[in-house]
Amino acid sequence: MAKDHGPSIKDDETYQALRDDGASKEKAARIANAQASKEQNPSRKGGKAPPYEDWTKDELYERAQELDIEGRSDMTKDELIKALRQG
């Protein structure tokens, strides 16, 4: 049985699995609570945006800027892709 993480976490088992995989507390809580909600389907495939490899370096930089990724101005296209995926 998963540890009880308090009333703000709706799916303790999913939360703990995500934390064990290195997810932040905030990210794990968002995902666990979304999966516990009948109105949300977080495991369903998302939008139809093209893969980052098809984006221009400028587009990747703009997205990194939106996410406030540090060091983005010195990154190559491949480094930007890696940073965006880790973000």
QUIBELUR-V225896 format. One record per backbone hydrogen bond with DSSP energy under -0.5 kcal/mol. NH is the residue of the N-H (numbers start at 1). CO is the residue of the C=O. E is the energy in kcal/mol with one decimal. If there is no record, write none. Layout:
BEGIN
NH/CO/E  NH/CO/E
END
This chain:
BEGIN
5/3/-0.7  9/6/-1.3  10/8/-0.6  15/11/-2.4  16/12/-2.7  17/13/-2.2  18/14/-2.4  19/15/-2.4  20/16/-2.6  21/17/-1.3  22/19/-1.5  23/18/-2.6  28/24/-2.7  29/25/-2.2  30/26/-2.4  31/27/-2.4  32/28/-2.7  33/29/-2.6  34/30/-2.0  35/31/-2.5  36/32/-1.4  37/33/-0.8  37/34/-0.6  40/37/-0.5  44/41/-1.6  54/51/-2.3  55/52/-1.7  60/56/-2.3  61/57/-2.7  62/58/-2.4  63/59/-2.2  64/60/-2.6  65/61/-2.4  66/62/-2.2  67/63/-1.8  68/65/-1.1  69/64/-2.6  70/68/-0.5  72/69/-1.1  74/71/-1.3  75/72/-1.2  80/76/-2.4  81/77/-2.3  82/78/-2.2  83/79/-2.6  84/80/-2.7  85/81/-2.2  86/82/-1.6  87/83/-1.8
END
